[in-house]
Amino acid sequence: MSGPKSSRYTLTPEQRRILAEQRAIERRKSVALESIKRNNKRLLQIGSMFTSAKDVSGELLSRCGNDGGFASKLLELENVIAPIAPIISKTNNDDVISLESTSKEVAASLIKAEKIASELSAISAKNEIALHASLRADIDKGFSTSFADIQTLSQTTISEIKSKIRSQLIEMKNNQNLPKELVGELDATLSKVDSIDNEAFLKNYSSVTVSPLIKRCRQYLNEYEACHEEFEKLYAEYIALCDLYYYVAQEYPCCNASIEALKTEIKRIKDTVDADDEQAYISDCLDEVMEEMGYTVIGSREVTKKNGKRLRNELYTYGEGTAVNVTYSSDGKIAMELGGIDATDRLPDSHETAVLCESMENFCEDFKEIEKRLLAKGVVLADRISLLPPSAEYAQIINTADYRMTEKAETLQTKKQRRTATKRKALRKE
């Protein structure tokens, strides 16, 4: 009953649970690490956002004695960010509890930092307008500006309109959650506003360009505010899974559509990995069992069929000049076939066929023991596709030239061939 055998194996519920728990811990660690990295990077970005605003604050403080509370608010931000680096450095990256604890602390600090940064952005926008007005009025007489000339009523009106427009644009531009594309548009619009000298044209430009741009920015920020927490959580998990399982990660904008796309992609990756992980475990167990029973891998190969189906073969020694060819297919099927060994493509002769049929009979008991030992490792038969009896029609010669051989293989010889080879050796000695 030991001709070619083809089966599908699965895991016992207990073994599947064990593997699932191992994957879950591995994923939790990876997600926590990614979350720490992303949130800490964001904290550092926020901490470096207000360099120019700090200069404006200092200049305004020296001129007017009041920076709108910018300096004290910036110190508050620094006190939120500063403790994070030591916390991260003390984290045990091999311990999931330690990683998740740090991840929560960094995330909580980021929420506080974003709130403070939003307040700082509003203050810095007002400070920039105030400094601009101060320069125009030339309060500090030691500082020469181009605004010392007496302004006409019309120029004063234009200046007031510009100040209002600039205040809106600067405050919006300072929002750290805006994408680069919108920030670029805001910068370009600010430059354009500064260059306009005609009141009617300025009002028209404000209506046609500035107001729609501010509206688009607010729409983006409203959606960002509504979904960014869920998006960041999902995106961190997605990036972590891609890094862990060697997928190429794609970029996603922060929006509701991306949230749904990320959920779908995360599920696809997990389902694929879960299935691959189970098949890899089954394959490893079979390798271990074959080794325990004295079989040695002497060669392997990988084949992709025209239909895209992938096959992996491993060649194990069995007896003199024979081997067991184990084929793993991408659909989870495992096939075992016993054959003779040679370095060429050919059919077995009648003597070799008889030897191979005898070997098939002997392999029957080994096969039973293989499945018994697999069961002990949590691998159980799911579907018996074929279990064919020993027959001359299944006798075959395996061409080792088709494999990457790691061990020298003995070629199959019948008794008649072995006697001839022995006689030749004796003649050479004489």
C-alpha positions in Angstrom: 0.0 0.0 0.0 3.0 2.4 -0.4 3.0 3.8 -3.8 2.9 7.6 -4.3 1.1 9.3 -1.4 -0.5 12.7 -1.5 -2.1 14.4 1.5 -3.0 17.7 3.1 -2.1 18.2 6.7 -3.5 20.7 9.2 -2.8 21.6 12.8 -4.6 20.4 15.9 -6.6 23.2 17.6 -4.1 23.3 20.4 -1.1 23.7 18.1 -2.9 26.3 16.0 -3.6 28.2 19.3 0.1 28.1 20.2 1.2 29.4 16.9 -1.5 32.1 16.9 -0.3 33.3 20.4 3.3 33.4 19.2 2.3 35.5 16.2 0.2 37.8 18.3 3.1 38.6 20.7 5.4 39.1 17.8 2.9 41.5 16.1 2.2 43.4 19.4 6.0 44.0 19.8 6.4 45.1 16.3 3.3 47.5 16.4 4.5 49.0 19.7 8.0 49.6 18.3 6.6 51.2 15.2 4.2 53.3 17.3 7.0 54.5 19.5 9.2 55.3 16.5 6.4 57.3 14.7 5.2 59.2 17.7 8.6 60.0 18.9 9.5 61.3 15.5 6.4 63.4 15.5 7.3 64.8 19.0 10.8 65.8 17.7 9.2 67.5 14.7 6.9 69.5 16.9 9.8 70.4 19.2 11.7 71.9 16.2 8.7 73.6 14.6 8.9 76.9 16.4 12.5 78.0 15.8 11.6 81.1 13.7 8.5 81.8 15.9 10.9 81.8 18.9 13.0 84.5 17.1 9.9 86.6 16.4 8.8 86.2 20.1 12.2 87.3 21.3 12.2 90.4 19.0 8.7 91.3 20.0 9.5 90.9 23.7 12.4 93.3 23.4 10.3 95.8 21.5 7.0 95.7 23.3 7.7 93.7 26.4 5.0 91.2 25.6 5.2 88.0 23.4 1.6 86.9 24.1 2.8 84.1 26.4 4.8 82.4 23.7 7.9 81.8 25.8 6.1 80.2 28.7 4.0 78.0 26.4 7.1 76.9 24.6 8.7 75.9 27.9 5.6 73.9 28.7 6.0 72.1 25.3 9.7 71.3 26.1 8.8 69.9 29.5 6.4 67.5 27.8 8.9 66.3 25.2 12.2 66.2 27.2 11.3 63.1 29.4 10.5 60.9 26.4 14.0 60.1 25.3 15.1 58.6 28.7 11.9 56.5 28.8 12.6 55.1 25.4 16.2 54.3 26.2 15.2 52.3 29.2 12.6 50.2 27.3 13.2 46.5 27.0 12.6 45.8 23.3 12.3 42.1 23.9 9.5 42.5 26.3 6.0 43.2 24.9 4.7 44.7 28.2 7.6 47.1 28.4 7.2 48.1 24.8 3.5 48.7 25.0 3.9 50.7 28.3 6.4 53.0 26.6 4.2 53.2 23.5 1.3 54.5 25.6 3.5 57.0 27.4 4.9 58.4 24.1 1.4 58.5 22.6 0.0 60.4 25.6 2.9 62.9 25.4 2.2 63.4 21.7 -1.5 64.3 22.4 -0.3 66.9 25.0 2.3 68.2 22.7 -0.1 68.6 19.7 -2.5 70.6 21.9 0.3 72.9 23.1 1.6 73.2 19.6 -1.8 74.3 18.3 -1.9 77.0 21.0 1.7 78.0 20.1 0.7 78.3 16.4 -2.1 80.7 17.2 0.2 82.8 19.4 3.0 82.8 16.8 0.7 84.0 14.1 -0.5 86.9 16.2 3.1 87.7 17.2 4.2 87.8 13.6 1.4 90.3 12.8 2.3 92.3 15.9 6.0 92.4 15.0 5.1 93.4 11.4 3.0 96.3 12.8 5.8 97.3 15.2 8.3 97.4 12.4 6.0 99.6 10.4 5.5 102.0 13.2 9.2 102.1 13.9 8.8 102.0 17.7 12.4 101.1 18.1 14.2 104.2 16.7 17.5 102.4 16.5 15.9 100.0 14.0 15.5 101.5 10.5 12.6 100.2 8.4 11.1 101.1 5.1 7.8 102.0 6.9 9.0 105.3 8.4 7.3 107.3 5.7 3.9 108.8 6.3 1.3 106.5 4.9 -1.7 107.7 3.0 -5.2 106.7 4.0 -5.4 104.3 1.1 -2.1 102.6 2.0 -3.3 102.3 5.6 -6.5 100.5 4.4 -4.4 98.1 2.3 -2.1 97.4 5.2 -5.0 96.6 7.5 -6.5 94.2 4.9 -3.1 92.6 4.3 -2.6 92.1 8.1 -6.0 90.4 8.4 -5.3 88.1 5.5 -1.7 87.3 6.6 -3.0 86.5 10.1 -5.4 83.9 8.7 -2.8 82.4 6.4 0.1 82.3 8.9 -2.1 80.7 11.6 -3.3 78.1 9.2 0.3 77.5 7.8 1.5 76.9 11.4 -0.8 74.0 11.9 1.4 71.0 12.1 -1.2 68.6 10.8 -1.5 70.2 7.3 0.1 68.2 4.4 3.1 69.7 2.6 1.0 70.4 -0.5 -1.3 72.8 1.4 1.5 74.4 3.3 3.2 75.1 -0.1 0.0 76.7 -1.4 -0.2 78.9 1.8 3.4 80.0 1.4 2.8 80.9 -2.2 -0.3 82.8 -1.3 1.4 84.8 1.4 4.1 85.9 -1.0 1.4 86.9 -3.5 -0.5 88.9 -0.9 2.7 90.8 0.1 3.3 91.8 -3.5 -0.2 93.3 -4.1 -0.5 97.2 -3.9 -3.9 97.7 -5.3 -6.8 97.6 -2.8 -9.5 96.4 -5.3 -7.2 93.7 -6.6 -6.3 92.6 -3.1 -9.9 92.2 -2.1 -10.6 90.3 -5.2 -7.6 88.0 -4.7 -8.7 87.4 -1.1 -12.2 86.4 -2.3 -11.1 84.2 -5.2 -8.0 82.6 -3.9 -7.4 83.1 -0.1 -10.9 82.3 1.2 -11.2 79.0 -0.9 -7.7 77.9 0.2 -8.5 78.6 3.9 -11.8 76.7 3.4 -9.9 73.7 1.9 -7.4 73.7 4.7 -10.2 73.7 7.3 -12.0 70.9 5.6 -8.8 68.8 5.6 -8.2 69.6 9.3 -11.8 68.8 10.2 -11.5 65.4 8.6 -8.0 64.9 10.1 -9.3 65.7 13.6 -12.2 63.2 13.2 -10.1 60.3 11.9 -6.4 60.8 12.6 -6.3 58.9 15.9 -7.8 55.7 14.2 -5.7 56.3 11.1 -2.4 56.6 13.0 -3.2 53.4 15.0 -4.0 51.5 11.8 -1.1 52.9 9.8 1.4 52.1 12.5 0.1 48.5 12.6 0.2 48.3 8.8 3.8 49.6 8.6 4.8 47.2 11.5 3.3 44.2 9.6 5.0 45.2 6.4 8.4 45.4 8.2 7.8 42.2 10.0 6.7 40.1 7.0 8.8 41.8 4.3 6.0 43.5 2.4 6.5 46.8 0.5 4.5 49.4 2.4 2.4 52.0 0.5 1.8 55.6 1.6 -1.8 56.5 2.6 -3.1 60.0 3.3 -5.0 60.6 6.6 -8.6 60.3 5.6 -11.7 58.0 6.1 -11.1 56.2 2.7 -7.6 55.3 3.9 -8.9 53.9 7.1 -11.1 51.4 5.2 -8.3 50.5 2.8 -5.9 49.9 5.7 -8.3 47.6 7.5 -8.7 45.5 4.3 -4.9 45.4 3.7 -4.1 44.5 7.3 -6.6 41.6 7.2 -5.1 40.4 3.9 -1.6 40.4 5.3 -2.6 38.6 8.5 -4.6 36.0 6.7 -1.8 35.3 4.2 0.8 35.1 6.9 -1.3 32.9 9.2 -1.8 30.4 6.3 1.9 30.5 5.3 3.0 30.2 9.0 0.9 27.0 9.4 2.3 25.5 6.2 5.9 26.4 7.2 5.3 24.8 10.6 4.0 21.6 9.0 7.0 21.6 6.6 9.5 22.1 9.5 7.9 19.3 11.5 8.1 16.9 8.5 11.8 17.8 8.1 12.4 17.1 11.8 10.5 13.8 11.7 12.4 12.6 8.6 15.7 13.5 10.3 14.7 11.8 13.5 14.0 8.6 11.5 17.4 8.7 9.9 16.6 10.3 6.6 19.1 12.8 5.3 18.3 15.7 2.8 20.6 15.3 -0.2 19.0 17.8 -2.6 16.2 20.3 -3.2 14.6 22.4 -5.9 11.8 24.9 -6.5 9.5 24.9 -9.5 6.8 27.3 -10.6 4.2 25.9 -13.0 2.7 27.9 -15.9 -0.5 28.3 -13.9 1.5 30.0 -11.1 1.5 27.1 -8.7 4.7 26.8 -6.7 6.3 23.5 -5.8 9.2 22.8 -3.5 10.9 19.4 -3.6 13.2 17.9 -1.0 15.1 14.7 -1.7 15.8 12.3 1.2 18.0 9.3 1.2 16.1 6.0 1.7 18.2 2.9 0.9 21.0 2.1 -1.5 20.4 4.1 -4.6 16.9 5.1 -3.6 15.4 8.3 -2.3 12.1 9.7 -1.1 11.0 12.8 -3.0 8.8 15.1 -0.9 6.9 17.7 -2.8 5.3 20.7 -1.0 2.8 22.7 -3.1 1.6 26.2 -2.5 -1.9 25.0 -1.9 -0.8 23.0 1.2 -0.6 19.5 -0.5 2.4 17.3 0.4 3.3 14.4 -1.8 5.8 11.6 -1.2 7.2 9.3 -3.9 10.0 6.8 -3.7 12.3 6.4 -6.6 15.7 5.2 -7.8 18.6 7.7 -8.2 20.6 8.5 -11.3 22.1 11.6 -12.9 20.1 11.3 -16.1 16.5 11.1 -17.3 15.6 7.5 -18.0 13.1 4.7 -17.1 14.0 1.9 -14.7 14.7 -1.5 -16.3 12.9 -4.6 -15.1 15.4 -5.5 -12.4 15.3 -1.9 -11.0 11.5 -1.9 -11.1 11.5 -5.0 -8.9 13.9 -3.4 -6.5 11.8 -0.3 -6.3 8.6 -2.2 -5.7 10.2 -3.9 -2.8 11.4 -0.6 -1.4 7.9 0.8 -1.7 6.6 -2.1 0.4 9.2 -1.4 3.0 8.5 2.4 3.1 4.9 1.6 4.0 5.7 1.1 7.7 8.0 4.2 7.8 5.1 6.3 6.4 2.8 5.2 9.2 5.5 6.1 11.7 6.0 9.5 10.0 2.3 10.4 10.5 2.4 9.1 14.0 5.3 11.4 14.9 3.7 14.4 13.1 0.6 14.0 15.2 2.8 14.2 18.3 3.9 17.6 17.1 0.4 18.8 16.5 0.2 18.0 12.8 -2.8 16.0 11.8 -4.1 14.6 8.5 -6.8 16.9 7.0 -7.4 15.3 3.6 -6.0 12.0 2.1 -5.8 12.8 -1.6 -4.1 9.5 -2.7 -2.5 6.5 -1.0 -1.6 4.2 -3.9 -0.3 0.6 -3.5 3.2 -0.5 -4.7 3.1 -1.1 -8.4 5.6 -1.4 -11.3 3.8 1.5 -13.0 5.0 3.8 -10.1 8.6 2.8 -10.4 10.7 5.8 -11.4 14.2 7.1 -11.7 14.9 10.5 -10.1 17.3 12.6 -12.1 19.6 14.3 -9.5 20.7 16.8 -12.2 17.3 18.5 -11.6 18.2 19.2 -8.0 20.6 21.3 -6.0 22.5 18.4 -4.5 24.1 18.9 -1.1 25.3 15.3 -0.7 26.7 12.8 -3.2 23.9 10.3 -4.1 24.5 6.6 -4.8 23.1 5.5 -8.1 20.5 2.7 -8.1 22.0 -0.6 -9.1 20.3 -4.0 -9.3 21.9 -7.1 -8.0 23.0 -8.0 -11.5 24.6 -4.5 -11.9 26.2 -4.7 -8.5 27.8 -8.1 -9.4 29.1 -6.7 -12.7 30.5 -3.7 -10.8 32.2 -6.0 -8.2 33.7 -8.1 -11.0 35.1 -5.0 -12.7 36.7 -3.9 -9.4 38.3 -7.3 -9.0 39.7 -7.2 -12.6 41.2 -3.8 -12.0 42.9 -5.1 -8.8 44.5 -8.0 -10.8 
